[in-house]
Amino acid sequence: MKTSINYLPEQKRDDLRRIVECVLEVLPDCEMIILYGSYARNTYVDYDQRIEYGIRTCFMSDYDILVVTSTRFQRYIINHILSKATDNYYKGKNRYASTTVQFIDESIDDLNKAIDKNRYFYTDIKREGIMLYNSGRYKLARRRKLNYREIKELAEEYYNDRFERANDFLRNAMYDKNDERYKICSFHLHQACENYYNSIILTFTLYSPKEHSLITLSGRAKTHSLESSEAFPRDTEEEKRLFDLLQDAYVQARYNLHFRVTKEDIEALIPKVERLRDITRQCCEERIKVYAAKQRQV
């Protein structure tokens, strides 16, 4: 894992050193402190303010920090400890003008089990992250090739989580439709599709891209399930318009006061999303059966 933060401006390096100090002051059991996310990848946004659709918006990337401990803490205890570290870090700072610190925590045993089992969130942290502090008492595990039993278990877990999440968004969209809230309905339909596509991608690859574009996600899902492209054919101008509307809804339904979605749009989109749901269920369950069959053959 990388250890240098010299590519960051001096103020950012000072912030990260102070974060390490604040964690170590309140958490003697800390074994590692790892920077991950946009600051580790050097793709962060320091401050971006703009006018979008007549609304002033601003964005700053967070410091994403993984704190690794030697023991597994009860949730309320570790939350309290890291809250103290956060408060200490902001002393003397304008909290609302400073980069936000976002902590997550794992015991070293749980982290190494996740890496060993190829859980993509943690293997990404190991691959992209930067070690800010290391006690030297432990080593991070190496990812290994999974057997088909483990692949099946992970695929089922990811599929069940993402598919049910997608179903929740679809249910919310139906409530929105009944309440004639068509704009927010389009956002919930987008989120349903995003999660259906990710259900397919995760079931087949055990990995999920950091992506919200339905164009990109549908293309990736299509490489594993050609049938998934049948839900949103784009052979006519109207089919293209509906898909573009759904694609745009992720941002515009939330921020553009003038984004227009009609009852007819929603009535045309819902059957397509339901078709994607049915295709997703079928292809994912069939893939999991393949893993189960290969498991029995070993």
Steps between C-alpha positions, in 0.01 A plus 500: 500500500617853424621719786582838344266799496761735352284552191249691713530873583667582831172598668345164410804314631478696825129415529569128458784503754268672747228242435747223585600679821137545605417133444805374688427733793163333567549147362797308642382183322549660158722289275467671163357820357439488126400781265276376219263649245558809287785643709688170476440486124587871460164561333360716781309826463628763742210740449257536214221755498269551207149596398308201367145541378478829689613347830836578662682177588839429650698180539810395691645150510524343846804351666398132498683324783502131596600443863618145570497374859643193669164410654138519385319781682128525562357748251394769747841492671711544186259764369545696823879469484526611138255782568746629762783475247292698252418771756867531595600529136263791440613700804627835375352438154190630328321167487269604217782630279739211567526169321267249665649189661307176449614207714424134453648234725583131487684259726814357341343153500186616320699708252731212414207261459337747261819538295562124502147445372539761223233739625549773244457802730792388715720368220460842335614666821805277516582565135435876492537604864786674677626384839511807725587304814610142563585358841696224330335230709281362221510442126219531251383180337539423132200438281482145376317301239161396634352154464153461350331466838640839603418654162142377529467636854630845403293514183184411693576758766563777249202404285257485793617839628497690171187336360297579811640853503383539140156364591475756780567782254242359260242484780577863588455592135155340500403704807628813325295419191185456705570834669562662157858589600641416160835676526617321816343185358746519210790521746382192686462315170858596414618362833306180447669450163842587639462228761354243261797549267737477796327180612600344169854638503562390860354153452723435200820680612473552880593863428296818471625811317472842664255615237155658471475527121238261366673513163819360652328255734269362233801445275683309771195293589448416132841327486366248753133492401408591145135484604548798734516728195147395407348705782600831343524464123611823333388433146259794470525867593238454771688207656819708498318795656361289784837345577669842491234636736568218744875553467463873571267445796788407733609866516224706346207354693669617820651833398329638190179678594397501134563131429171377357371144527145416400256233608535350153879482538467309826235267362734417212807455722358279775437194278857529371639508854281203594632316195857572614407369847374172357805456275730577791334243724516231234859549386640544853323195640617294202857617554489406868376154399806470275726576796315240708541237227872570469531481878353148494736393222811582702 
